[in-house]
Amino acid sequence: MITGIIVALAEELSTLKTLPNVLWERSLRRGKFIFLTDEIMLVYSGAGAQNASKAAELAISKGATQLISWGCAGALSHELKMGDLVLADSLLDSNGTETPVNATWHQHARNILGSSVAVYKGALLNSSDVVSTAQEKQAIFEKTGALALDMESHAIAKVAQHYALPFLAIRAIADPSSMDLPVALSNALNEEGEVEVSKILFSLARNPKEIPHLIQIAQYFQIAKQKLSAVAEQLPQIIAFQSASD
């Protein structure tokens, strides 16, 4: 059994370094994969649904028998704070179409994680673009009831569903629902789905008043990464799962 873990951003990759007995590679290019252990494969996808779908297909072609979407998310519910852990029980697209996760694996993961951290379950919404304002987040929450959103999990879930493979989405909250994202960050992704530092610096040069706001969101992002790093220590127990079809 091989678990393929799909990670969208280079800044999130290091959260898996705490995985026990990990074989770490300092430089991993987007669209490539490495085996962290004999049973865990990491694929660096880049942001966005298309990149995530390609990464999921790559993981399966290299032997993955179950998939995890791993990284940070933006909160839609006011209940969620930075660093809170969302273990999605379903994935929603923009049309409200729901893709469930594997219920047995989800419960297995909750049992393991719930002994050490607070785990929030609920729907995780797909977003094709960065949702940057608190007003937008509130409107989406009222419409969908989803706890949080990201840009990759639904696409990975669809690939897993196509191949009848178990899937989980494990996401830590990087920005609360009440926070507007800095413009510098909202426009930071390039066409390949990677954060382009030069875009951030150019935006800040034009609007230096955003610097304190950007520092704050960077601190929240670090809190989310710390939560993921703690969860990574328990991944061997989480992936020790047998689906009903096995």
N, C-alpha and C positions, 0 to 999 in steps of 0.2 A: 504494500500500500504506500503510495507516494502522494503527499499533499503539496499542491501547487499554491503558493502564496503570491498574490498579485499586488504590487505596490506602485502607486501612481507617480509619486514625487521622489526625487533624489534625496530631499531633506528628510523623508520618512524611512529610508532604507536602514539607517543606523539603529532604529528601534528594535531590530531583530538581532543585534549583536549580543544581547543577553540570553539568547537561546542556548541552553546547555549543549556543550560539545560542538559548538558552531565552527564551521570552516569558513572564515570570513575573507572576502575579497575586497580590497580597498576601492577598486574602481570597477563599477558595473555600468555598462552603456545601456541606454534606453533600447528596449526591444530585445534584450538579451536575458539569459538566465544563468543561475549557478545553483548547485546543490549545497545547501547549508549543512545538512546532515544526509545520511543515507536515505532518510524518509521525507525530507523537506526540501522543496525546490523554491527558489525565489525568482520571480520574474519582475523586472523593472519596466513598467508599461508606458509611463508618461500619462498625463492627465487626459480625461475624456473617454467617452464610451467606445469610440472606434479603436483607440489604442488599447483599452482594457480588453475588448473582445479579441483582438489579435493576440494579446498576451495570454489570455485564457486558452485559446487554440494552440498556442505554442507549448504551454504547460502540458496540455493533454497529449500533444504529439510526442513529447519527451517522457511520457509515462505517468503523468499525474492521474490519480484515480479519485481525488476529491479536491475542491478548490476553496480558497479563502480570499476574500477581499479585505485588505488590511491597510489602515492608515487613519487619517483624520477626517472629520466631518464638520459641517456647520449646523448648529442647533436651530430648530424651528420652534420647539416647545420651550416656554419660559422655565419649565421645570429643570432643564438641563443647564449645567454650568461647565466652565472650561475644565477639561480633564475627565469629565464623566464618560463612562464607557457604555456604548450602545452595542448590544448584541441583537441585530435586527431579526425579527421573526418573519418579515416579508419585505419585498422590494416593490416599489411603485414607479411606473413611468409617468410621463406628463399627461397621458390620457387616462390615468387611474387604473391601468392594467396591473394586476398584482401577480408577482412571482414569489411563491413561498420558498423558504429555506427548508432543509431537511429537519423535520421536527425532532427526530430522535437525537441527531447530532447537536441540535440547538439546546435541547434539555441537558444533554451530557456536558456541553460547554458551560451552561449556566450553573450546573451543580459544582463544577470545578472552580469557576471564577467567583461564584457567590460566596464562597467561604473566606475570601480575602478582599474583594472590592464590591462596591455597589454596581449592579448590572441593570441597565435599563433595556427593556425589550419593547419593540413596536416597529412600525414601518419606517423604512429608509427610502427616501425619494430620490429619483434620478433627476439631475439638473444638467441641461446641455451647456449652460453658461454659469459663470460665477454669479451667485446671488449676493449683492453687495450691501443692501440696505435693510435696516430693521423693519421698515414698512413692508418691503417685499416679503421678508421672512414671515411676518405676521399674516399677510394675505394668503400665502401658500399654506401655512399651518391651518388657518380657518377653512380653507378649501379642501385639504387632503387629510388632515389629522396626523400626518407623518411627524415623527419625533425629530428627524434630522435629514440632511441631504448631502449627497456627494455626486460625483460625476462618473463613477466607474462601476459601482456595485451591481446595479441592475443589469448592465451589459455582461458582466461576468456570470451573474445568475442565469441569464438566458442561455449562455453557452453551456453551463453546467446542466441546465434542464434539457437542452438538445441532446446531450450525450448521456442523460440519466445518471449524472454523478452528484454526490452530496455537495452542498455548498453552504458556507457561512460567511457573514459579513461582520467583521470586528472593527469598530471605529471609535476613536476617542474625539471628544468635542474640542475643537480649537477656537471657535468663536461663538459666543452666546447669541441668542436670538435678538437681544436688545442692542447689539453692536453693529454699527455701520463699518464696513471694511474701508480702509484707505483706498483712494483712487489708484495710488501707486501699486497696490497689491492686486486690485481688481483687474488691472490691465497687464499683469506681469507675465502671463503665459504666452509662449510663442506658438507657432503653427504646429510644432512637434509635441506640444503638451508639456513643455519644460518651463520652469521659472527662469526668466531672463533677468539677471541682476541689472544689466544696463538699462532696461526699461524702468525698473524701480528707481534707479539713481536719476534718470532723466526726469521722471515725474516729480521726484522730491526736489530737484533743482528748480523746477517751475513752481512748486508749491511747498516750500520748506516748513510751513505750519503743520504739515502732515507727519513730520518726523516723530513727535511724541506719540501720536496715534499708532504709527507703525511699530514703534518700540513696544507698545502695550500688546498689540496682537502677536508680536514675536514672542513675548513672554508667555502668552496664552498657548501659543503653538508649542513652546517648550514643555509646558505642563501636560499638554496632550501627549507629546512624545514620551514623557516620563511614564505616563500611564501605560502606553503601549509597550514600553520596555519592560515594565513589571509583568504585563500579561505574557510577553514573549517567554519569560522564564517558565510559564506553565503550558507552553505549546505542546511539549511531548505528551502531557496528559490529555490535552484537548484533542489531539489528532488520534489518540488511541481509541478509535471509534470504529465500530463495524455497522454498516448500514443493514437494514432489514433484508436487502437483496443479497447480502454476502453469505 
